[in-house]
Amino acid sequence: MTGSARPNGQAIFAMLLLVLTTVYASQIFSLGMPFAKGVEPGASFLPIVLSAIMYVGALRILWPELRKGREDREGAAQSDHVPAVSIIGPLALIIATGFFAYGLDRVGYFVAAGAYTFLVALYFNYEASGRPVHAVILSAVTAAVITVFGWLFFVRLFELSLPVWSL
């Protein structure tokens, strides 16, 4: 970057993700070995995988942004359907993640994960298509599939217990 160039919203978001992932990953060492008894996934296995995915994703966003010239960054296309997409996207994701974390113990996995996945998918589907009804239908299907897959992954495959809504 040149002296007068400032990082755009995507680069700032990627740097924030790198910092948050590093804070999250710093706790992995206290969880023990990634494979218990040499073959079964241990408590640190999933956080290691998630951290690696987050680092790769954040660096894939950050690297091209740092290599672009100022003119390229300023001429970057915005969404035709969602105004100020560079600001709304990260804020929507942060707010939805906060509601997910808050609601997981209160309303259970299915409601919290379903709502979270639906909101995130709705934002990106609407941004891509600009068609609200299409975005709602596709997001509902996406949320159902991901929520059920997540349940099967954690509960059936790894035999972990996830909170459920209890009255």
Buried (B, 14 or more C-beta within 10 A) or exposed (E): BEEEBEBBBBBBBBBEBBEEBEEEBEEBEEBEEBEEEEEEBBBBBBBBEBBEEBBEBBBEBBEEBBEBEEEEBEEEEEBEBBEEBBEBBBEBBEEBEEBBEEBBEEBBBBBBBBBBBBBBBBBBBBBBEEEEEEBBEBBBEBBBEBBEEBBEEBEEEEEEEBBEEEE
